[in-house]
Amino acid sequence: MIAIDGSPLRLGPESVARMVRAWLEGWPKTQPHVLLTPGSTAVKASAFRRTLAEQVVDAGASRLLCPWMAVPDLRSLGVPVVGVVHELPFVRHGPIEGRVRAWKQRWWLRRDQERCAALLVPSRATRDDVLTLAPALAERLVVVPHGFDPAPWEAARCEPAAPPYAVMVGVGSGRAHARKKGLDVLFEAWGQAAPDGWQLALVGEPALPVPDGVRVHPALPEAELRQLVAGAALLVYPSRMEGFGFPPLEAMAAGVPVLTTDAGSIPEVVGDAALIVRAGDAAALARGLRELAGDEGLRADLRARGAVRARAFPVAASAQAVIDAFTRLGVAS
């Protein structure tokens, strides 16, 4: 039986929690599992992980699936652990999230080489970054794209709002995160090429000065977020780095054309269903804005392609790939 560390469901972050929810939604009934979660949201994730060994034993599980790089050491119990490396931004960009964060990720990866029977990564881009630092992990790395259920976003589809607006989701908080997500590039490009009569809406807490006329939504309930995205004329996702990246898929499912970058995993995720420009290039992003805003035929084509692409990551396939990874890597029992 596989024990699943479900701590993100209570403690976050939301990006990891949705991965765990997708695993559970797609998990086959024929594969026994037990979900381990903290009893309170007041528990720290690190403290919870220190109790996992005892919990795994009490549950009678023979394997542990941990949705983090920071995994517990269960080797003394003979329990194989499979962890997840979501992304390593510093490999391509230096300490873009700060030197402490980059140091921690290096340290966790070294520990994972010792502790993990296998490591899952959500994209080939992340796999390549891991192998840059730890080529010895080649035989223990498995690419398992995140599962995505487009149905709630498809249900939100509507006609674009008037006046039209572009939306960016996932702004996050803090200057390092804003730079990683390319918010500075977006503001520069918007200043160069804001379509006449259009507005720009942001979801998150931008740590940069916000230009006049830009609407900021610090946090939205899920239903309101879907409505905001579905009503947009386009989603712009100017990220400098992504391990996977859900917002383009969400927009595609909601019938919204996507303008994004060639950063990290994004080309793998969006395929041919988005307009892709060079990451970190404000002039290229401005040209993309002009092109999409001025070409209804292109927007219609991307909407059609996006509707198909949004269904390319079924949750059942993702969960089965996780289980297959245990089998293929010799930790099936």
C-alpha beads as a LAMMPS data file, in Angstrom:
LAMMPS data file: protein, C-alpha beads

333 atoms
332 bonds

1 atom types
1 bond types

-500.0 500.0 xlo xhi
-500.0 500.0 ylo yhi
-500.0 500.0 zlo zhi

Masses

1 110.0

Atoms # bond

1 1 1 0.000 0.000 0.000
2 1 1 1.180 3.500 -0.848
3 1 1 1.034 6.216 1.794
4 1 1 0.541 9.698 0.352
5 1 1 1.797 12.756 2.202
6 1 1 -1.295 14.976 1.965
7 1 1 0.093 17.851 4.031
8 1 1 -0.270 20.395 1.157
9 1 1 -4.044 19.906 1.302
10 1 1 -4.029 21.604 4.700
11 1 1 -0.819 23.602 4.719
12 1 1 -0.375 24.607 1.066
13 1 1 0.950 25.984 -1.130
14 1 1 -1.997 25.771 -3.470
15 1 1 0.149 24.798 -6.465
16 1 1 1.296 21.638 -4.654
17 1 1 -2.117 21.000 -3.117
18 1 1 -3.742 20.867 -6.538
19 1 1 -1.189 18.266 -7.653
20 1 1 -2.118 16.085 -4.676
21 1 1 -5.844 16.598 -5.336
22 1 1 -5.332 15.501 -8.938
23 1 1 -3.525 12.367 -7.762
24 1 1 -6.413 11.520 -5.467
25 1 1 -9.069 12.288 -8.064
26 1 1 -7.406 10.062 -10.656
27 1 1 -6.179 7.321 -8.307
28 1 1 -7.397 3.887 -9.471
29 1 1 -9.640 2.043 -7.057
30 1 1 -7.574 -1.107 -7.551
31 1 1 -4.473 0.505 -6.025
32 1 1 -4.647 0.697 -2.206
33 1 1 -3.479 3.930 -0.631
34 1 1 -3.714 5.858 2.618
35 1 1 -3.717 9.647 2.845
36 1 1 -1.684 11.146 5.700
37 1 1 -2.622 14.711 6.650
38 1 1 -1.881 17.040 9.581
39 1 1 -4.570 17.253 12.214
40 1 1 -4.403 21.043 12.244
41 1 1 -3.435 23.897 9.962
42 1 1 -1.269 25.153 12.835
43 1 1 1.201 22.311 12.257
44 1 1 4.318 23.259 10.296
45 1 1 5.125 21.172 7.237
46 1 1 8.618 20.371 8.531
47 1 1 7.206 19.171 11.859
48 1 1 4.644 17.002 10.088
49 1 1 7.338 15.373 7.933
50 1 1 9.262 14.432 11.065
51 1 1 6.289 12.302 12.158
52 1 1 5.777 10.591 8.807
53 1 1 7.895 7.552 9.633
54 1 1 5.653 6.704 12.571
55 1 1 2.508 7.401 10.545
56 1 1 3.621 5.189 7.654
57 1 1 4.306 2.310 10.034
58 1 1 0.989 2.784 11.856
59 1 1 -0.866 2.792 8.514
60 1 1 0.786 -0.431 7.417
61 1 1 2.079 1.201 4.224
62 1 1 5.075 -0.158 2.344
63 1 1 5.891 2.953 0.272
64 1 1 5.638 6.710 0.672
65 1 1 4.736 9.234 -2.011
66 1 1 5.895 12.672 -0.882
67 1 1 4.950 15.786 -2.932
68 1 1 8.112 17.655 -1.875
69 1 1 11.850 17.730 -2.425
70 1 1 12.275 17.798 1.354
71 1 1 11.489 14.158 2.116
72 1 1 11.785 12.160 5.333
73 1 1 14.436 9.457 5.658
74 1 1 12.671 6.100 5.955
75 1 1 15.566 3.889 4.870
76 1 1 15.945 2.370 8.332
77 1 1 12.356 1.126 8.044
78 1 1 12.887 -0.338 4.601
79 1 1 10.188 1.966 3.198
80 1 1 11.019 3.406 -0.252
81 1 1 10.226 7.106 -0.685
82 1 1 9.339 8.796 -3.969
83 1 1 9.630 12.592 -3.880
84 1 1 8.861 15.387 -6.332
85 1 1 11.114 18.105 -7.739
86 1 1 8.797 20.792 -9.073
87 1 1 11.395 23.174 -10.475
88 1 1 14.940 24.456 -9.976
89 1 1 14.852 28.035 -11.280
90 1 1 18.397 28.881 -10.189
91 1 1 19.877 26.361 -12.644
92 1 1 18.959 28.625 -15.576
93 1 1 18.656 31.996 -13.887
94 1 1 20.947 32.016 -10.870
95 1 1 19.394 32.879 -7.481
96 1 1 16.280 34.437 -9.040
97 1 1 14.257 33.454 -5.945
98 1 1 17.038 34.511 -3.560
99 1 1 20.310 32.918 -2.512
100 1 1 18.820 31.184 0.524
101 1 1 16.148 29.508 -1.575
102 1 1 18.737 28.381 -4.152
103 1 1 20.971 26.982 -1.387
104 1 1 18.047 25.062 0.144
105 1 1 17.088 23.547 -3.185
106 1 1 20.665 22.351 -3.760
107 1 1 20.774 20.888 -0.258
108 1 1 17.414 19.123 -0.662
109 1 1 18.482 17.635 -3.968
110 1 1 21.646 16.215 -2.409
111 1 1 19.552 14.666 0.368
112 1 1 17.095 13.261 -2.182
113 1 1 19.910 11.418 -3.940
114 1 1 20.523 9.583 -0.672
115 1 1 16.955 9.112 0.534
116 1 1 14.714 8.644 -2.511
117 1 1 14.130 5.482 -4.474
118 1 1 12.842 7.733 -7.260
119 1 1 12.034 11.357 -8.016
120 1 1 9.119 12.604 -10.070
121 1 1 9.376 15.765 -12.159
122 1 1 6.444 17.451 -13.947
123 1 1 8.276 18.241 -17.193
124 1 1 11.272 17.425 -19.356
125 1 1 12.592 20.908 -18.609
126 1 1 12.728 20.151 -14.893
127 1 1 14.308 16.770 -15.608
128 1 1 17.055 18.487 -17.596
129 1 1 17.678 20.955 -14.770
130 1 1 17.941 18.151 -12.204
131 1 1 20.389 16.241 -14.390
132 1 1 22.530 19.353 -14.784
133 1 1 23.180 19.193 -11.041
134 1 1 22.835 15.464 -10.376
135 1 1 23.490 13.325 -13.476
136 1 1 23.645 10.223 -11.277
137 1 1 19.869 10.511 -10.801
138 1 1 19.154 9.736 -14.460
139 1 1 17.851 6.227 -13.786
140 1 1 15.659 7.388 -10.901
141 1 1 13.955 10.364 -12.562
142 1 1 10.489 9.984 -14.033
143 1 1 8.609 12.700 -15.926
144 1 1 4.978 12.751 -14.755
145 1 1 3.062 15.812 -15.969
146 1 1 0.526 17.170 -13.509
147 1 1 -3.076 16.177 -14.025
148 1 1 -5.523 18.901 -14.990
149 1 1 -9.323 18.695 -14.993
150 1 1 -10.642 21.273 -17.474
151 1 1 -14.331 20.775 -16.650
152 1 1 -14.804 23.610 -14.094
153 1 1 -13.052 26.048 -16.426
154 1 1 -15.032 24.879 -19.446
155 1 1 -18.223 25.495 -17.490
156 1 1 -17.160 29.115 -16.926
157 1 1 -16.845 29.940 -20.651
158 1 1 -18.560 33.152 -21.697
159 1 1 -18.298 35.960 -24.220
160 1 1 -15.346 38.310 -23.662
161 1 1 -16.241 41.230 -21.419
162 1 1 -16.567 44.809 -22.588
163 1 1 -14.374 46.772 -22.408
164 1 1 -11.865 44.028 -23.232
165 1 1 -9.077 43.184 -20.847
166 1 1 -6.001 40.984 -20.646
167 1 1 -5.435 39.020 -17.453
168 1 1 -2.341 37.665 -15.726
169 1 1 -2.778 34.992 -13.050
170 1 1 -0.115 33.877 -10.584
171 1 1 1.564 37.199 -9.813
172 1 1 2.395 35.909 -6.351
173 1 1 4.058 38.109 -3.729
174 1 1 7.550 39.467 -3.210
175 1 1 9.992 41.014 -5.658
176 1 1 11.783 37.750 -6.390
177 1 1 8.538 36.041 -7.325
178 1 1 7.433 39.019 -9.410
179 1 1 10.669 38.837 -11.395
180 1 1 10.410 35.073 -11.831
181 1 1 6.889 35.477 -13.175
182 1 1 7.974 38.277 -15.518
183 1 1 5.772 40.969 -14.059
184 1 1 8.398 43.619 -14.794
185 1 1 8.452 42.503 -18.433
186 1 1 4.667 42.662 -18.638
187 1 1 4.508 46.209 -17.263
188 1 1 7.151 47.357 -19.756
189 1 1 5.402 45.635 -22.657
190 1 1 1.995 46.958 -21.621
191 1 1 3.420 50.465 -21.560
192 1 1 4.644 49.971 -25.114
193 1 1 1.677 48.178 -26.628
194 1 1 -1.487 48.359 -24.520
195 1 1 -4.315 47.897 -27.039
196 1 1 -6.606 50.907 -27.313
197 1 1 -9.493 50.633 -24.897
198 1 1 -8.145 47.505 -23.202
199 1 1 -7.460 47.070 -19.498
200 1 1 -5.028 44.811 -17.656
201 1 1 -6.125 42.711 -14.670
202 1 1 -3.692 41.020 -12.279
203 1 1 -4.418 38.245 -9.785
204 1 1 -1.963 38.233 -6.890
205 1 1 -0.021 40.728 -4.834
206 1 1 2.441 42.526 -7.126
207 1 1 5.593 43.682 -5.361
208 1 1 6.333 46.222 -8.091
209 1 1 4.787 49.658 -8.649
210 1 1 1.555 49.120 -10.530
211 1 1 0.907 51.365 -13.551
212 1 1 -2.191 53.537 -13.572
213 1 1 -5.307 51.816 -14.785
214 1 1 -4.185 48.278 -13.935
215 1 1 -6.724 46.351 -11.835
216 1 1 -5.307 44.207 -9.033
217 1 1 -7.180 41.328 -7.392
218 1 1 -5.052 40.173 -4.419
219 1 1 -7.029 36.969 -3.960
220 1 1 -10.213 35.560 -5.448
221 1 1 -12.429 32.595 -4.587
222 1 1 -12.085 29.873 -7.200
223 1 1 -15.441 30.572 -8.850
224 1 1 -14.677 34.297 -9.188
225 1 1 -11.217 33.546 -10.555
226 1 1 -12.722 31.351 -13.251
227 1 1 -15.186 34.098 -14.159
228 1 1 -12.421 36.697 -14.370
229 1 1 -10.272 34.500 -16.620
230 1 1 -13.184 33.384 -18.804
231 1 1 -14.216 36.992 -19.449
232 1 1 -10.751 38.042 -20.612
233 1 1 -9.860 38.744 -24.230
234 1 1 -6.546 36.989 -23.599
235 1 1 -4.355 35.617 -20.832
236 1 1 -0.780 36.864 -20.765
237 1 1 1.716 34.662 -18.921
238 1 1 5.171 36.257 -19.167
239 1 1 6.992 33.906 -16.786
240 1 1 10.776 33.552 -16.857
241 1 1 10.612 30.043 -15.376
242 1 1 8.012 27.326 -14.822
243 1 1 8.240 23.734 -13.693
244 1 1 4.773 23.152 -15.155
245 1 1 2.382 26.131 -15.081
246 1 1 -1.403 25.731 -14.779
247 1 1 -2.773 29.197 -15.741
248 1 1 -2.336 28.737 -19.520
249 1 1 -4.285 25.464 -19.376
250 1 1 -6.981 27.088 -17.247
251 1 1 -7.388 29.898 -19.766
252 1 1 -7.475 27.466 -22.678
253 1 1 -10.204 25.429 -20.998
254 1 1 -12.167 28.646 -20.409
255 1 1 -11.944 29.549 -24.103
256 1 1 -9.360 32.306 -23.716
257 1 1 -6.369 32.686 -26.089
258 1 1 -2.942 32.621 -24.433
259 1 1 0.180 34.727 -24.922
260 1 1 3.147 33.244 -23.070
261 1 1 6.896 32.614 -23.192
262 1 1 9.377 29.880 -24.026
263 1 1 10.443 29.591 -20.375
264 1 1 11.110 26.197 -18.794
265 1 1 8.232 23.767 -19.257
266 1 1 5.771 26.191 -20.836
267 1 1 6.267 25.034 -24.459
268 1 1 5.741 21.428 -23.312
269 1 1 2.489 22.350 -21.603
270 1 1 0.909 24.651 -24.196
271 1 1 2.088 22.862 -27.342
272 1 1 0.904 24.693 -30.464
273 1 1 -2.106 26.192 -28.698
274 1 1 -0.541 29.495 -27.565
275 1 1 1.404 32.398 -29.014
276 1 1 4.924 31.978 -27.581
277 1 1 7.546 34.725 -27.341
278 1 1 11.033 34.824 -25.844
279 1 1 11.067 34.981 -22.050
280 1 1 12.330 38.216 -20.516
281 1 1 11.958 40.163 -23.778
282 1 1 9.564 43.079 -23.301
283 1 1 9.711 44.081 -26.981
284 1 1 8.757 40.551 -28.048
285 1 1 5.912 40.484 -25.546
286 1 1 4.706 43.874 -26.826
287 1 1 4.691 42.533 -30.395
288 1 1 2.689 39.547 -29.213
289 1 1 0.149 41.804 -27.530
290 1 1 -0.281 43.832 -30.728
291 1 1 -0.581 40.697 -32.841
292 1 1 -3.179 38.996 -30.677
293 1 1 -5.216 42.122 -29.981
294 1 1 -5.348 43.004 -33.664
295 1 1 -6.095 39.583 -35.149
296 1 1 -9.456 38.074 -34.264
297 1 1 -8.731 35.148 -36.592
298 1 1 -5.603 34.269 -34.605
299 1 1 -7.490 34.527 -31.329
300 1 1 -10.203 32.226 -32.682
301 1 1 -7.597 29.720 -33.869
302 1 1 -5.886 29.703 -30.467
303 1 1 -9.227 29.277 -28.710
304 1 1 -9.932 26.185 -30.823
305 1 1 -6.465 24.736 -30.315
306 1 1 -6.571 25.553 -26.622
307 1 1 -9.834 23.697 -26.083
308 1 1 -8.108 20.544 -27.285
309 1 1 -4.843 21.144 -25.450
310 1 1 -6.596 21.711 -22.116
311 1 1 -7.682 18.058 -22.229
312 1 1 -4.165 16.702 -22.779
313 1 1 -3.382 16.094 -19.081
314 1 1 -6.149 13.866 -17.632
315 1 1 -5.909 13.271 -13.916
316 1 1 -6.325 9.498 -14.301
317 1 1 -3.317 9.308 -16.620
318 1 1 -1.196 11.367 -14.231
319 1 1 -2.099 9.221 -11.222
320 1 1 -1.462 6.013 -13.153
321 1 1 1.925 7.347 -14.261
322 1 1 2.834 7.875 -10.601
323 1 1 1.900 4.280 -9.784
324 1 1 3.730 2.989 -12.865
325 1 1 6.831 4.850 -11.695
326 1 1 6.820 2.843 -8.475
327 1 1 6.594 -0.378 -10.475
328 1 1 9.160 0.515 -13.118
329 1 1 11.700 1.592 -10.529
330 1 1 11.384 -1.541 -8.464
331 1 1 9.470 -0.096 -5.515
332 1 1 6.108 -1.657 -6.292
333 1 1 5.664 -3.626 -3.089

Bonds

1 1 1 2
2 1 2 3
3 1 3 4
4 1 4 5
5 1 5 6
6 1 6 7
7 1 7 8
8 1 8 9
9 1 9 10
10 1 10 11
11 1 11 12
12 1 12 13
13 1 13 14
14 1 14 15
15 1 15 16
16 1 16 17
17 1 17 18
18 1 18 19
19 1 19 20
20 1 20 21
21 1 21 22
22 1 22 23
23 1 23 24
24 1 24 25
25 1 25 26
26 1 26 27
27 1 27 28
28 1 28 29
29 1 29 30
30 1 30 31
31 1 31 32
32 1 32 33
33 1 33 34
34 1 34 35
35 1 35 36
36 1 36 37
37 1 37 38
38 1 38 39
39 1 39 40
40 1 40 41
41 1 41 42
42 1 42 43
43 1 43 44
44 1 44 45
45 1 45 46
46 1 46 47
47 1 47 48
48 1 48 49
49 1 49 50
50 1 50 51
51 1 51 52
52 1 52 53
53 1 53 54
54 1 54 55
55 1 55 56
56 1 56 57
57 1 57 58
58 1 58 59
59 1 59 60
60 1 60 61
61 1 61 62
62 1 62 63
63 1 63 64
64 1 64 65
65 1 65 66
66 1 66 67
67 1 67 68
68 1 68 69
69 1 69 70
70 1 70 71
71 1 71 72
72 1 72 73
73 1 73 74
74 1 74 75
75 1 75 76
76 1 76 77
77 1 77 78
78 1 78 79
79 1 79 80
80 1 80 81
81 1 81 82
82 1 82 83
83 1 83 84
84 1 84 85
85 1 85 86
86 1 86 87
87 1 87 88
88 1 88 89
89 1 89 90
90 1 90 91
91 1 91 92
92 1 92 93
93 1 93 94
94 1 94 95
95 1 95 96
96 1 96 97
97 1 97 98
98 1 98 99
99 1 99 100
100 1 100 101
101 1 101 102
102 1 102 103
103 1 103 104
104 1 104 105
105 1 105 106
106 1 106 107
107 1 107 108
108 1 108 109
109 1 109 110
110 1 110 111
111 1 111 112
112 1 112 113
113 1 113 114
114 1 114 115
115 1 115 116
116 1 116 117
117 1 117 118
118 1 118 119
119 1 119 120
120 1 120 121
121 1 121 122
122 1 122 123
123 1 123 124
124 1 124 125
125 1 125 126
126 1 126 127
127 1 127 128
128 1 128 129
129 1 129 130
130 1 130 131
131 1 131 132
132 1 132 133
133 1 133 134
134 1 134 135
135 1 135 136
136 1 136 137
137 1 137 138
138 1 138 139
139 1 139 140
140 1 140 141
141 1 141 142
142 1 142 143
143 1 143 144
144 1 144 145
145 1 145 146
146 1 146 147
147 1 147 148
148 1 148 149
149 1 149 150
150 1 150 151
151 1 151 152
152 1 152 153
153 1 153 154
154 1 154 155
155 1 155 156
156 1 156 157
157 1 157 158
158 1 158 159
159 1 159 160
160 1 160 161
161 1 161 162
162 1 162 163
163 1 163 164
164 1 164 165
165 1 165 166
166 1 166 167
167 1 167 168
168 1 168 169
169 1 169 170
170 1 170 171
171 1 171 172
172 1 172 173
173 1 173 174
174 1 174 175
175 1 175 176
176 1 176 177
177 1 177 178
178 1 178 179
179 1 179 180
180 1 180 181
181 1 181 182
182 1 182 183
183 1 183 184
184 1 184 185
185 1 185 186
186 1 186 187
187 1 187 188
188 1 188 189
189 1 189 190
190 1 190 191
191 1 191 192
192 1 192 193
193 1 193 194
194 1 194 195
195 1 195 196
196 1 196 197
197 1 197 198
198 1 198 199
199 1 199 200
200 1 200 201
201 1 201 202
202 1 202 203
203 1 203 204
204 1 204 205
205 1 205 206
206 1 206 207
207 1 207 208
208 1 208 209
209 1 209 210
210 1 210 211
211 1 211 212
212 1 212 213
213 1 213 214
214 1 214 215
215 1 215 216
216 1 216 217
217 1 217 218
218 1 218 219
219 1 219 220
220 1 220 221
221 1 221 222
222 1 222 223
223 1 223 224
224 1 224 225
225 1 225 226
226 1 226 227
227 1 227 228
228 1 228 229
229 1 229 230
230 1 230 231
231 1 231 232
232 1 232 233
233 1 233 234
234 1 234 235
235 1 235 236
236 1 236 237
237 1 237 238
238 1 238 239
239 1 239 240
240 1 240 241
241 1 241 242
242 1 242 243
243 1 243 244
244 1 244 245
245 1 245 246
246 1 246 247
247 1 247 248
248 1 248 249
249 1 249 250
250 1 250 251
251 1 251 252
252 1 252 253
253 1 253 254
254 1 254 255
255 1 255 256
256 1 256 257
257 1 257 258
258 1 258 259
259 1 259 260
260 1 260 261
261 1 261 262
262 1 262 263
263 1 263 264
264 1 264 265
265 1 265 266
266 1 266 267
267 1 267 268
268 1 268 269
269 1 269 270
270 1 270 271
271 1 271 272
272 1 272 273
273 1 273 274
274 1 274 275
275 1 275 276
276 1 276 277
277 1 277 278
278 1 278 279
279 1 279 280
280 1 280 281
281 1 281 282
282 1 282 283
283 1 283 284
284 1 284 285
285 1 285 286
286 1 286 287
287 1 287 288
288 1 288 289
289 1 289 290
290 1 290 291
291 1 291 292
292 1 292 293
293 1 293 294
294 1 294 295
295 1 295 296
296 1 296 297
297 1 297 298
298 1 298 299
299 1 299 300
300 1 300 301
301 1 301 302
302 1 302 303
303 1 303 304
304 1 304 305
305 1 305 306
306 1 306 307
307 1 307 308
308 1 308 309
309 1 309 310
310 1 310 311
311 1 311 312
312 1 312 313
313 1 313 314
314 1 314 315
315 1 315 316
316 1 316 317
317 1 317 318
318 1 318 319
319 1 319 320
320 1 320 321
321 1 321 322
322 1 322 323
323 1 323 324
324 1 324 325
325 1 325 326
326 1 326 327
327 1 327 328
328 1 328 329
329 1 329 330
330 1 330 331
331 1 331 332
332 1 332 333
